[in-house]
Structures are given as C-alpha cells and as structure tokens.
Amino acid sequence: MSVDVYINFNGNCREAVTFYADVFETEQPQFMTFGEAPPNPEYPLPEAAKPLIMHTRLSISGSNVMFSDVFPDMPFVEGNNISLALVSPEEDQLKSYFNKLKEGGSVRMELQETFWSKSYGSLVDKYGIEWQFNCMNEEECG
C-alpha cells in the first residue's frame, strides 16, 4: 500500500504536469481526459469537461504524484488543492480506513466500483484533510 499525493488544477493540469516532467526530468506523462471516460447516460458529460485532465501521474524522486483538473463548477481553492490517496490491492483494509476516517467527516463519494477501480471513494476527514481510496493491484496503478 502507498499513500500518494494527489494535486488538482483548475483547467491547467496538462501545462503544469508537462512543466513538472521537464523540471524533474521524468518520463513524459500519459494523460486521460474526462472525455475518454466511458459515457454514463445518467450523468451526461458537459462539453467543457471533455478536454480536462481526469488523471495523470509522475514518478518524482521515487514518489508517485498524481494530478487532475477539477470538474467544471467544482470548488477550487489554490493552495488547498491537494489530497492524499491510499492505493492498495487490499479492499477490506481500504474499507476499514474509509469507515474510520469518515467518522465526524463528510463523504464525497462512497466506496464503489468504477471503470478504473474495483473500489474507489473519497472523503474529507474531521480535520479537513481530503482522502481518496483506490483499490488496485500494482499492475493497474498509474
């Protein structure tokens, strides 16, 4: 299991991550946009969201750092745009951590299966720290 940093941007993720890749001399990032996600008829994707970055990552000095743009009309406060991501193949362990951290906090997304993860969820704990939970084996991470 790892605890990774997840940084959000307000529409300029591609530019920022390309810059960081140059600064830290890493591999060139692979970008997944919101528009590349499988469509969900219950939640049509706004045109403004399609080119935005849903996920990318860099390995910086041995640390996995992940990035995305915030979804249109989602709150964004520069300086408060970082969360911690627990990534593990152990679904029961993630559920335990999720249930403990949500006490006194607020759940943003209940743990559930997504197109990229067996179990994904997010919450803000009672201290205002945002956590993401992602059940994936090592080959799927990235």
QUICOR-V674832 format. One record per residue. N is the residue number from 1. RES is the residue in one small letter. PHI is phi in degrees with one decimal (* if undefined). Layout:
n = [N,N]
res = [RES,RES]
phi = [PHI,PHI]
//
This chain:
n = [1,2,3,4,5,6,7,8,9,10,11,12,13,14,15,16,17,18,19,20,21,22,23,24,25,26,27,28,29,30,31,32,33,34,35,36,37,38,39,40,41,42,43,44,45,46,47,48,49,50,51,52,53,54,55,56,57,58,59,60,61,62,63,64,65,66,67,68,69,70,71,72,73,74,75,76,77,78,79,80,81,82,83,84,85,86,87,88,89,90,91,92,93,94,95,96,97,98,99,100,101,102,103,104,105,106,107,108,109,110,111,112,113,114,115,116,117,118,119,120,121,122,123,124,125,126,127,128,129,130,131,132,133,134,135,136,137,138,139,140,141,142]
res = [m,s,v,d,v,y,i,n,f,n,g,n,c,r,e,a,v,t,f,y,a,d,v,f,e,t,e,q,p,q,f,m,t,f,g,e,a,p,p,n,p,e,y,p,l,p,e,a,a,k,p,l,i,m,h,t,r,l,s,i,s,g,s,n,v,m,f,s,d,v,f,p,d,m,p,f,v,e,g,n,n,i,s,l,a,l,v,s,p,e,e,d,q,l,k,s,y,f,n,k,l,k,e,g,g,s,v,r,m,e,l,q,e,t,f,w,s,k,s,y,g,s,l,v,d,k,y,g,i,e,w,q,f,n,c,m,n,e,e,e,c,g]
phi = [*,-135.0,-113.3,-111.6,-83.1,-125.0,-111.7,-104.2,-126.9,-103.9,97.4,-118.2,-60.9,-56.7,-62.3,-64.9,-69.3,-61.4,-61.8,-62.7,-61.3,-69.2,-58.6,-92.5,51.2,-99.5,-63.5,-70.2,-72.0,-104.2,-106.2,-113.1,-93.3,-59.6,-66.5,-85.6,-70.8,-59.2,-67.0,-124.3,-60.1,-74.2,-133.8,-61.0,-82.6,-64.2,-54.6,-63.8,-84.1,-54.7,-82.9,-71.6,-79.8,-84.4,-164.0,-158.3,-149.8,-133.8,-99.6,-113.9,50.1,87.0,-103.4,-85.1,-117.8,-110.2,-144.5,-161.5,-86.8,-74.8,-68.0,-50.7,70.5,-86.4,-63.9,-139.8,-125.8,-58.6,100.9,-111.4,-102.2,-125.9,-129.1,-106.6,-115.7,-90.3,-119.7,-155.9,-82.6,-93.0,-62.2,-63.0,-65.1,-61.2,-60.2,-61.7,-62.1,-57.9,-64.9,-73.8,-72.2,-77.8,-62.1,81.0,-108.5,-135.7,-83.4,-90.7,-150.2,-61.0,-59.1,-161.1,-74.0,-127.5,-70.1,-109.2,-146.7,-64.4,-156.3,-134.1,-162.6,-148.2,-156.4,-114.8,-77.0,-65.2,-100.9,86.7,-89.7,-87.7,-122.9,-117.3,-124.3,-140.3,-90.8,-148.9,-83.5,-60.9,-68.5,-84.3,-67.8,133.3]
//
